[in-house]
Amino acid sequence: MTKLAITDLDLEGQRVLIRVDFNVPLDDECNIRDDFRIRAALPTVQHVLEQSGTPVLMSHLGRPKGKVVESMRMAPVARRLEELLGVPVVQFDESMAGELPAGGERKAVLLENLRFHEGETKNDAAFAAKLATLGDVYVNDAFGTAHRAHASVAAVTEHFKPDRAAAGFLMMKEIEIFGKILESPDRPMVAILGGAKVADKIPVIENLLEIMDKVVIGGATAYTFLKARGLGVGTSFVEDESLELADAAIGKAALKGIDVVLPVDFVAAQTFAEDVEQQTFNGEIPEGWMGLDIGPATIDLVLKALQGAGTALWNGPMGVFEWQSFAAGTRAVAEALAASTCVSVVGGGDSAAAVKRFGLQDRFSHVSTGGGASLEMMEGKVLPGIAALSDK
């Protein structure tokens, strides 16, 4: 994907309208609990300042559904951003009234929450046109929202084409990493897929079967595949509507000679809670028990699958990693990938949260900032936020 990059733009004296993903978690006092997404956008913002441009940043925060919600204002983000950048951050309210700093002033501008406006999620042309008046050039550095055809992601670019709508550094890195995985990966290539949302994972698996050498399925996703094969999974999470698709995916893999690794043992409990009695079962899970993590034999299978891998792509935890009693499987995968010399890519979402929780986020080739976006990339879809950028 040869898209215009921020380094292709002349930014001196320009107001640079940048779509970022500052949808950060807040506590009950509206303090930021994790500023990873803010830090991820810093190289692009700092580049604009270094090139004597003025960054005009826009993001959503939470789901206010087109209304002003006081607890979802961008003020906490503005304060943290100012600390990280070391320059003033001017807030611009949701009415977009007032006057922006001139291009080239050494400060940044942060718009109020985009989703205070109904037009944002509707990809409304009028709202997009209003946003476009705030910049001389446009940069998208929000891979986490690139799969959404929203006004600040898609419609706004029409006002900056053909040669003023570019990808920021973070967006370019995501495009390059996933482009290489899908087009010319170092082999052998292993995919590790877990988590829930089986209906989202199956199209990904079907697409990856065209390029993968081995697929490992764990986490809640595995129980649908195991049940599709006729194995007992007790009261584990299963998407019954996806059973036929799961069975078909396994059949397709077999025809292609691709090894699909499924769990062979499970750490289970009778209730979905952290501090409960747990038991490890081999082969099947009896009635009344639910699988909450993969067992030691399965961990060994996953580690064996990773041996000698040239590329490893991981999306989705192996169990309820937020609870120490069911985190062993996810931790083992994270540590194995962190220690590997292969190209290791974490596909955002809960997997990214897990590696951060284990303190391993700096030991991977790439930790994606977009869970849903990375899934759709792996599914082979063209993301609206990328398609909308200027071609190089």
SVG drawing of the C-alpha trace seen along z (x, -y; Angstrom):
<svg xmlns="http://www.w3.org/2000/svg" viewBox="-27 -34 44 71">
<polyline fill="none" stroke="black" stroke-width="0.4" points="0.0,0.0 1.8,-3.1 0.2,-5.9 1.5,-9.4 3.4,-9.7 3.8,-12.7 7.4,-13.0 6.2,-13.7 4.4,-16.9 5.8,-20.4 4.6,-21.3 6.3,-24.6 3.8,-27.3 1.0,-24.8 -1.9,-23.8 -1.7,-20.0 -5.1,-18.4 -4.2,-15.0 -6.6,-12.2 -5.2,-10.5 -6.5,-7.7 -6.6,-9.2 -9.4,-6.9 -7.6,-6.2 -9.1,-4.5 -10.1,-6.9 -10.8,-6.2 -13.8,-7.5 -12.1,-10.8 -11.3,-11.1 -7.6,-10.5 -5.9,-8.6 -5.1,-5.0 -2.9,-4.2 -1.4,-6.7 0.0,-4.2 -2.1,-5.6 -1.0,-9.2 2.6,-8.2 2.2,-6.2 1.2,-9.4 4.0,-11.5 6.5,-11.0 4.0,-12.3 3.0,-15.3 6.7,-16.1 7.6,-15.9 5.0,-18.6 6.4,-20.9 10.0,-20.3 9.0,-21.2 7.4,-24.5 3.9,-23.3 1.0,-23.5 -0.6,-20.1 -4.4,-20.3 -5.3,-17.0 -8.7,-15.3 -9.9,-12.2 -12.9,-10.5 -13.1,-9.3 -15.6,-6.7 -19.1,-6.5 -21.1,-9.6 -23.4,-8.9 -23.6,-12.3 -24.1,-14.2 -21.9,-16.2 -20.9,-13.9 -18.9,-15.8 -17.0,-12.7 -15.8,-12.1 -14.2,-15.5 -10.7,-15.7 -9.3,-17.8 -7.4,-15.0 -5.8,-14.1 -4.8,-17.7 -3.1,-17.9 -1.2,-14.7 -0.3,-15.6 1.1,-19.0 3.3,-17.2 4.6,-14.8 5.2,-17.4 6.6,-20.2 4.6,-22.8 1.2,-24.4 -1.8,-22.4 -4.8,-24.7 -8.3,-23.1 -10.9,-23.8 -14.4,-23.2 -17.1,-21.1 -18.8,-24.1 -15.6,-24.7 -16.1,-28.4 -13.2,-30.8 -9.9,-31.2 -7.2,-28.6 -3.5,-29.5 -1.8,-30.4 0.2,-27.8 3.8,-27.6 3.1,-28.6 4.9,-26.4 1.9,-24.9 -0.6,-22.1 -4.4,-22.2 -6.7,-19.5 -10.3,-19.4 -13.1,-18.4 -14.4,-14.8 -15.4,-14.2 -18.2,-11.9 -20.0,-14.7 -21.2,-15.3 -23.6,-12.9 -22.0,-13.6 -18.7,-11.9 -19.9,-8.3 -22.3,-8.9 -19.4,-10.0 -21.4,-13.2 -20.1,-15.4 -21.1,-18.7 -19.3,-17.8 -16.3,-16.6 -16.2,-19.9 -16.2,-21.8 -13.3,-19.7 -11.4,-20.4 -11.5,-24.1 -9.2,-23.6 -6.2,-22.3 -4.1,-23.1 -3.0,-19.4 -4.4,-16.2 -2.6,-13.3 -4.2,-10.1 -2.2,-8.5 -5.1,-6.6 -4.8,-3.0 -7.2,-2.0 -10.1,-3.7 -8.9,-3.1 -11.6,-0.4 -14.3,-2.9 -15.7,-5.1 -16.2,-8.1 -16.1,-11.8 -12.7,-12.5 -11.3,-9.3 -12.9,-9.1 -15.1,-12.0 -12.7,-14.7 -10.0,-13.5 -12.0,-14.5 -11.1,-18.1 -7.3,-17.4 -7.0,-15.2 -5.1,-14.5 -1.9,-15.3 -2.5,-16.6 -3.9,-13.6 -1.1,-11.5 -0.3,-8.7 1.5,-9.5 4.4,-7.6 2.3,-5.2 -0.1,-4.5 2.8,-3.9 4.4,-1.4 1.1,0.5 0.6,0.5 4.2,1.7 4.1,4.4 0.8,5.9 1.6,5.5 4.7,7.6 2.9,10.2 0.2,10.6 2.4,10.3 6.0,11.5 6.4,12.9 9.6,14.5 8.7,18.2 7.6,20.4 4.7,18.3 2.6,19.0 -0.7,17.4 -1.9,17.6 -5.5,16.7 -7.4,16.5 -9.9,14.4 -13.6,14.5 -15.6,13.0 -15.4,16.3 -17.5,14.8 -14.8,12.2 -12.0,14.7 -13.3,17.2 -13.0,14.9 -9.5,14.1 -8.6,17.7 -10.0,18.4 -7.8,15.7 -4.7,16.7 -5.1,20.2 -4.0,18.8 -0.7,17.6 0.0,19.3 2.1,22.4 0.5,23.2 -2.4,21.8 -2.8,22.1 -6.3,21.6 -6.7,20.9 -8.7,18.9 -12.5,18.7 -12.3,19.1 -11.1,22.7 -14.2,24.0 -16.4,23.4 -13.8,25.2 -13.6,28.1 -17.4,28.5 -17.5,28.4 -15.3,31.5 -17.6,33.2 -15.6,32.8 -17.2,31.9 -16.5,28.4 -18.8,28.3 -20.2,24.8 -17.3,23.0 -18.1,20.1 -19.3,21.3 -20.8,19.4 -23.2,22.1 -24.1,20.1 -20.4,20.4 -20.1,24.1 -20.5,24.9 -18.1,22.2 -15.5,23.5 -15.9,27.0 -15.5,25.8 -12.3,23.8 -10.7,26.9 -11.7,28.9 -10.2,26.3 -6.9,26.3 -6.7,30.1 -7.1,29.9 -4.3,27.4 -2.1,29.4 -1.9,26.7 -1.5,27.8 -4.2,26.4 -3.2,26.7 -6.1,26.9 -6.0,27.2 -5.7,30.7 -6.0,29.7 -7.7,26.9 -7.7,25.1 -11.3,24.9 -13.6,23.7 -17.3,24.1 -18.0,20.4 -16.6,17.4 -14.6,15.9 -11.0,15.3 -10.7,17.0 -12.4,20.3 -11.5,23.9 -9.8,24.9 -9.0,28.1 -7.1,29.2 -8.8,31.6 -7.3,33.5 -9.2,34.1 -12.6,32.8 -14.2,30.6 -17.0,32.3 -20.4,30.8 -20.6,28.0 -17.1,26.8 -15.9,24.0 -12.5,23.6 -10.7,20.4 -7.1,21.1 -5.1,23.5 -3.4,26.3 0.4,27.2 0.3,29.7 -1.3,27.2 1.3,24.6 4.0,27.1 2.2,27.6 2.1,23.8 5.8,23.4 6.7,26.3 4.7,24.6 6.7,21.4 10.1,23.2 11.9,22.0 9.2,19.6 10.2,16.8 7.0,14.7 4.5,15.0 1.3,13.1 -0.7,13.1 -4.2,11.9 -6.2,12.8 -5.3,14.1 -5.2,17.8 -7.4,17.4 -8.7,14.9 -5.2,13.3 -6.6,10.5 -6.9,13.0 -3.6,14.4 -5.1,17.9 -5.9,18.1 -3.0,16.1 -0.4,18.9 -1.3,19.7 -1.3,16.1 1.9,15.3 3.7,18.4 2.8,17.3 3.9,13.7 7.2,14.8 8.0,17.2 7.3,14.6 9.3,12.0 12.3,14.3 12.0,15.4 14.2,14.0 11.2,14.2 9.2,11.2 6.7,11.0 3.5,9.0 0.8,8.5 -2.5,7.7 -3.8,5.1 -6.7,5.3 -6.5,7.7 -3.2,9.2 -1.6,5.7 -3.0,5.3 -1.6,8.6 2.0,8.0 1.8,4.6 0.6,6.2 3.5,8.6 6.0,5.8 7.0,7.3 5.6,4.6 9.1,3.5 10.3,7.0 8.1,7.5 8.8,6.4 5.5,4.6 2.5,4.2 -0.4,2.9 -2.6,0.0 -5.7,1.4 -7.5,4.5 -10.5,4.4 -8.4,2.7 -5.7,5.4 -8.3,8.1 -9.8,6.6 -6.4,6.2 -5.7,9.9 -9.1,10.7 -7.9,9.2 -10.2,6.2 -9.3,2.7 -9.6,0.3 -11.6,-2.9 -9.1,-5.1 -6.2,-3.8 -8.0,-3.7 -9.0,-7.4 -5.4,-8.7 -3.7,-10.1 -1.8,-7.7 1.9,-8.3"/>
</svg>
